[in-house]
């Protein structure tokens, strides 16, 4: 045996497994949901009534932003009509609640009607791509408010409908009850979405988004996956619209303008497309930024500026976030951790 062979045999064998980065274990979504529920309940006992109402509004928005980020971020379908789907759920709840005064039943009917509407739009959207899909959903956002004016005997035109609700127990303030209701629904929706996207359905969504040809060769039904994605997102929008009807105890076309659909898209982009945590950030921004814009508009004393300032603020935040963190606010913690590891 030569000296070279002896040195090679004596050299320590490198540990290949140590060179492969260990995959971090993620918490089960159910544990995260339980922790979130505990945090929300604790906050409702600390915050004043108005902040509890804002917390409830954030939970209602969280439902629709979570569904929209799954549709747009994971499946690649751009929707500008989710405000109309929210209006569908809200009006359905108002009509059924005023007739039966049974909140669980009217809530279920509102979700079912919105699901049917989402299935119809999804069937048409599965045949369209890019700007054509955006144009279809934009038309839906314009048509739905006009329906309330056409059938004014049923929907009471621009004045809208009031929602008859049974009062909560005397020991629970109204705002706290609203926060529990909205966040209970939001956490249930997010848990179901998290379980869906962790399985085969989530893999199909990503495959269709990345390359439809490759997904089709892999045996994935493209049209069915896109329709199911739209239906799931419509369910979330219906839940959100029904919650807003309960929060405001009234429904009117002015509560679901075209700008709402634009705000929803910008919110999920700022928060982080395809991330449920980013959808939470988007829901928070939908509550905070319009309130900030309204306070600035009141200080300036210009009603015209107050009406358009929220859209301007969203646009500025969108540009800043895309320059600083292209992945949205949800990507900032991972970027910071990578930077720390790189420096070490």
C-alpha positions as CSV (number, residue, x, y, z in Angstrom):
1,X,0.0,0.0,0.0
2,X,1.4,3.4,-1.0
3,X,1.7,6.4,1.2
4,X,-1.1,8.1,-0.6
5,X,-3.5,5.2,0.0
6,X,-2.5,5.1,3.6
7,X,-3.3,8.9,4.0
8,X,-6.6,8.5,2.2
9,X,-7.6,5.6,4.5
10,X,-6.6,7.5,7.6
11,X,-8.4,10.8,6.6
12,X,-11.6,11.3,8.5
13,X,-14.8,10.8,6.5
14,X,-16.8,14.0,6.3
15,X,-20.3,13.9,7.8
16,X,-22.5,14.4,4.8
17,X,-25.7,14.7,7.0
18,X,-24.2,17.6,8.9
19,X,-23.7,19.6,5.7
20,X,-27.4,19.4,4.9
21,X,-29.4,22.1,6.7
22,X,-31.9,20.7,9.1
23,X,-35.5,21.4,8.2
24,X,-37.2,23.4,10.9
25,X,-40.3,21.8,12.4
26,X,-43.4,23.9,12.0
27,X,-46.1,24.0,14.5
28,X,-49.4,22.4,13.7
29,X,-52.0,24.9,12.5
30,X,-54.3,23.9,15.3
31,X,-51.8,24.9,17.9
32,X,-51.3,28.3,16.3
33,X,-55.1,28.8,16.2
34,X,-55.5,27.9,19.8
35,X,-52.8,30.4,20.8
36,X,-54.4,33.0,18.6
37,X,-57.8,32.4,20.3
38,X,-56.3,32.8,23.7
39,X,-54.6,36.0,22.7
40,X,-57.8,37.5,21.2
41,X,-59.9,36.7,24.3
42,X,-57.2,38.2,26.5
43,X,-57.1,41.4,24.3
44,X,-60.9,41.8,24.5
45,X,-60.7,42.1,28.3
46,X,-57.9,44.8,28.1
47,X,-58.9,46.9,25.1
48,X,-61.6,49.7,25.3
49,X,-64.9,49.2,23.5
50,X,-63.9,51.1,20.3
51,X,-60.6,49.1,20.0
52,X,-62.6,45.9,20.5
53,X,-64.8,46.9,17.6
54,X,-61.7,47.5,15.5
55,X,-60.4,44.1,16.6
56,X,-63.6,42.6,15.4
57,X,-63.4,44.4,12.1
58,X,-59.8,43.1,11.6
59,X,-61.2,39.5,12.2
60,X,-63.9,40.1,9.6
61,X,-61.3,41.3,7.1
62,X,-59.0,38.4,7.9
63,X,-61.6,36.0,6.5
64,X,-61.6,37.6,3.0
65,X,-57.9,38.3,2.8
66,X,-57.0,34.7,3.7
67,X,-59.3,33.4,1.0
68,X,-58.0,35.9,-1.6
69,X,-54.4,35.2,-0.9
70,X,-55.0,31.5,-1.5
71,X,-56.7,32.3,-4.8
72,X,-54.2,34.9,-6.0
73,X,-51.0,34.0,-4.3
74,X,-51.2,30.2,-4.5
75,X,-53.3,29.7,-7.6
76,X,-52.5,32.8,-9.6
77,X,-56.0,34.0,-10.3
78,X,-56.5,37.8,-9.9
79,X,-59.9,38.8,-8.6
80,X,-61.1,42.4,-8.4
81,X,-64.6,41.3,-7.4
82,X,-64.3,40.0,-3.9
83,X,-66.1,43.1,-2.6
84,X,-69.1,42.0,-4.6
85,X,-68.9,38.5,-3.0
86,X,-68.8,40.1,0.4
87,X,-71.9,42.1,-0.5
88,X,-73.7,38.9,-1.6
89,X,-73.0,37.3,1.8
90,X,-74.0,40.5,3.7
91,X,-77.3,41.0,1.8
92,X,-78.2,37.3,2.1
93,X,-77.7,37.4,5.8
94,X,-79.8,40.6,6.2
95,X,-82.7,39.2,4.2
96,X,-82.7,35.8,6.0
97,X,-82.0,37.3,9.5
98,X,-84.9,39.8,9.2
99,X,-87.2,36.9,8.2
100,X,-86.2,34.2,10.7
101,X,-84.1,36.1,13.3
102,X,-81.9,33.0,13.6
103,X,-78.2,34.0,13.3
104,X,-76.6,30.5,12.8
105,X,-79.2,29.6,10.1
106,X,-79.0,33.0,8.3
107,X,-75.2,32.8,8.5
108,X,-75.2,29.4,6.9
109,X,-77.6,30.5,4.1
110,X,-75.4,33.5,3.4
111,X,-72.3,31.3,3.0
112,X,-74.2,28.9,0.8
113,X,-75.5,31.6,-1.5
114,X,-72.0,33.2,-1.8
115,X,-70.5,29.7,-2.5
116,X,-73.0,29.3,-5.4
117,X,-72.2,32.7,-6.8
118,X,-68.5,31.9,-6.5
119,X,-68.9,28.6,-8.3
120,X,-70.7,30.4,-11.2
121,X,-67.9,33.1,-11.5
122,X,-65.3,30.4,-11.1
123,X,-66.6,28.4,-14.0
124,X,-66.3,31.4,-16.2
125,X,-63.0,32.5,-14.7
126,X,-61.5,29.0,-15.4
127,X,-61.6,29.9,-19.2
128,X,-60.0,33.3,-18.8
129,X,-56.4,34.4,-18.1
130,X,-54.6,37.6,-17.1
131,X,-56.4,40.9,-17.8
132,X,-59.5,39.1,-19.1
133,X,-60.0,37.4,-15.7
134,X,-59.5,40.7,-13.9
135,X,-62.0,42.4,-16.3
136,X,-64.6,39.7,-15.5
137,X,-64.3,40.1,-11.8
138,X,-64.2,43.9,-12.1
139,X,-67.5,43.7,-14.0
140,X,-69.0,41.6,-11.2
141,X,-67.9,44.3,-8.7
142,X,-69.7,46.9,-10.7
143,X,-72.9,44.9,-11.4
144,X,-73.7,43.7,-7.9
145,X,-74.3,47.2,-6.4
146,X,-76.5,48.2,-9.3
147,X,-78.7,45.2,-8.6
148,X,-79.7,46.7,-5.3
149,X,-80.9,49.8,-7.1
150,X,-82.8,47.8,-9.7
151,X,-84.7,45.7,-7.2
152,X,-85.2,48.4,-4.7
153,X,-88.3,46.9,-3.2
154,X,-86.3,43.9,-2.0
155,X,-82.9,45.6,-1.2
156,X,-84.2,49.1,-0.3
157,X,-81.9,50.7,-2.9
158,X,-79.1,53.0,-1.5
159,X,-80.6,53.2,2.0
160,X,-80.0,49.5,2.5
161,X,-81.4,47.0,5.0
162,X,-81.2,46.9,8.7
163,X,-80.2,43.6,10.4
164,X,-82.3,42.4,13.3
165,X,-80.1,40.7,16.0
166,X,-80.8,39.3,19.3
167,X,-78.7,41.1,22.0
168,X,-75.8,39.3,23.6
169,X,-76.0,38.2,27.2
170,X,-76.1,41.1,29.6
171,X,-72.8,40.2,31.2
172,X,-70.9,40.5,27.8
173,X,-70.5,43.9,26.2
174,X,-71.6,44.2,22.6
175,X,-68.1,45.0,21.2
176,X,-66.5,42.1,23.1
177,X,-69.2,39.7,21.7
178,X,-68.6,41.0,18.2
179,X,-64.9,40.5,18.6
180,X,-65.4,36.9,19.8
181,X,-67.8,36.2,16.9
182,X,-65.6,37.6,14.2
183,X,-62.4,36.1,15.4
184,X,-64.1,32.7,16.1
185,X,-65.2,32.6,12.5
186,X,-61.8,34.0,11.2
187,X,-59.8,31.4,13.1
188,X,-62.0,28.6,11.9
189,X,-61.6,29.7,8.3
190,X,-57.9,30.1,8.6
191,X,-57.5,26.6,10.2
192,X,-59.5,25.0,7.3
193,X,-57.4,26.9,4.8
194,X,-54.1,26.0,6.5
195,X,-55.1,22.3,6.5
196,X,-56.2,22.5,2.8
197,X,-53.0,24.1,1.5
198,X,-50.8,21.7,3.5
199,X,-52.3,18.7,1.5
200,X,-52.7,17.7,-2.0
201,X,-55.1,20.6,-2.8
202,X,-52.3,23.1,-1.9
203,X,-49.8,21.3,-4.1
204,X,-52.2,21.3,-7.0
205,X,-52.8,25.0,-6.6
206,X,-49.1,25.8,-6.7
207,X,-48.5,23.4,-9.7
208,X,-51.3,25.1,-11.7
209,X,-49.9,28.5,-10.8
210,X,-46.3,27.7,-11.7
211,X,-46.9,25.9,-15.0
212,X,-50.3,24.7,-16.3
213,X,-48.7,22.5,-19.0
214,X,-46.6,20.6,-16.5
215,X,-49.5,20.3,-14.1
216,X,-51.7,18.9,-16.8
217,X,-49.0,16.4,-17.7
218,X,-48.8,15.4,-14.0
219,X,-52.5,14.5,-14.1
220,X,-54.0,17.6,-12.5
221,X,-57.3,18.8,-13.7
222,X,-56.6,22.5,-14.4
223,X,-60.2,23.7,-14.7
224,X,-61.4,21.8,-11.6
225,X,-58.5,23.1,-9.5
226,X,-59.2,26.7,-10.5
227,X,-62.9,26.5,-9.9
228,X,-62.3,24.9,-6.5
229,X,-59.9,27.6,-5.6
230,X,-62.4,30.3,-6.6
231,X,-65.2,28.5,-4.6
232,X,-63.0,28.3,-1.5
233,X,-62.1,31.9,-1.8
234,X,-65.8,32.8,-2.3
235,X,-66.7,31.0,0.9
236,X,-64.3,33.1,2.8
237,X,-65.7,36.3,1.2
238,X,-69.2,35.2,2.1
239,X,-68.2,34.7,5.8
240,X,-66.6,38.1,5.8
241,X,-69.6,39.8,4.3
242,X,-71.9,38.2,6.8
243,X,-69.7,39.3,9.7
244,X,-69.7,42.8,8.4
245,X,-73.5,42.8,8.3
246,X,-73.5,41.7,12.0
247,X,-71.0,44.3,12.9
248,X,-72.8,47.2,11.3
249,X,-76.2,45.8,11.9
250,X,-77.1,47.2,8.5
251,X,-76.2,46.6,4.8
252,X,-76.0,49.1,2.0
253,X,-74.3,49.4,-1.4
254,X,-72.0,52.1,-0.1
255,X,-70.4,49.6,2.3
256,X,-69.0,47.5,-0.6
257,X,-67.7,50.0,-3.2
258,X,-65.4,49.2,-6.1
259,X,-62.5,50.6,-4.1
260,X,-63.0,47.8,-1.5
261,X,-62.0,45.2,-4.0
262,X,-58.9,47.2,-4.9
263,X,-58.0,47.6,-1.2
264,X,-58.3,43.9,-0.7
265,X,-55.8,43.1,-3.5
266,X,-53.3,45.7,-2.3
267,X,-53.6,44.5,1.2
268,X,-52.7,40.9,0.4
269,X,-49.8,42.1,-1.8
270,X,-48.5,44.3,1.0
271,X,-48.9,41.5,3.5
272,X,-47.4,38.8,1.4
273,X,-49.0,36.8,-1.4
274,X,-49.7,33.2,-0.7
275,X,-49.1,33.6,3.1
276,X,-51.9,33.3,5.7
277,X,-49.7,35.4,8.0
278,X,-49.4,38.0,5.3
279,X,-53.2,37.9,5.0
280,X,-53.4,38.8,8.7
281,X,-51.1,41.8,8.1
282,X,-53.3,42.8,5.2
283,X,-56.4,42.7,7.4
284,X,-54.7,44.9,10.0
285,X,-53.7,47.4,7.3
286,X,-57.3,47.5,6.0
287,X,-58.4,48.8,9.4
288,X,-55.4,51.0,10.4
289,X,-54.7,52.8,7.1
290,X,-58.2,54.1,6.3
291,X,-58.6,55.3,9.9
292,X,-55.2,57.1,9.6
293,X,-56.3,58.6,6.3
294,X,-59.6,59.7,7.7
295,X,-57.9,61.5,10.6
296,X,-55.5,63.2,8.3
297,X,-58.4,64.3,6.0
298,X,-60.3,65.7,8.9
299,X,-57.3,67.7,10.1
300,X,-56.9,69.2,6.6
301,X,-60.6,70.0,6.3
302,X,-60.9,68.8,2.7
303,X,-63.7,66.4,2.1
304,X,-62.4,65.6,-1.4
305,X,-59.0,64.8,0.0
306,X,-60.5,62.7,2.7
307,X,-62.4,60.5,0.2
308,X,-59.3,59.7,-1.9
309,X,-56.6,59.8,0.7
310,X,-57.0,56.1,1.8
311,X,-56.3,54.9,-1.8
312,X,-53.2,57.2,-1.9
313,X,-51.9,55.9,1.4
314,X,-52.4,52.3,0.3
315,X,-50.5,53.1,-2.9
316,X,-47.6,54.7,-1.1
317,X,-47.3,51.8,1.4
318,X,-47.5,49.3,-1.5
319,X,-44.6,51.0,-3.3
320,X,-42.5,51.3,-0.1
321,X,-43.0,47.6,0.9
322,X,-42.3,46.3,-2.6
323,X,-39.0,48.2,-2.6
324,X,-38.0,47.2,0.9
325,X,-39.4,43.7,1.1
326,X,-40.6,42.3,-2.3
327,X,-42.2,39.3,-0.5
328,X,-44.4,41.5,1.6
329,X,-44.5,42.2,5.3
330,X,-44.7,38.4,6.1
331,X,-41.2,37.9,4.5
332,X,-39.5,40.4,6.8
333,X,-38.8,38.0,9.7
334,X,-37.3,35.4,7.4
335,X,-35.1,38.1,5.7
336,X,-33.9,39.3,9.1
337,X,-33.1,35.7,10.3
338,X,-31.2,35.0,7.0
339,X,-29.2,38.2,7.4
340,X,-28.3,37.3,11.0
341,X,-27.1,33.8,10.0
342,X,-25.1,35.3,7.1
343,X,-23.3,37.7,9.5
344,X,-22.6,34.9,11.9
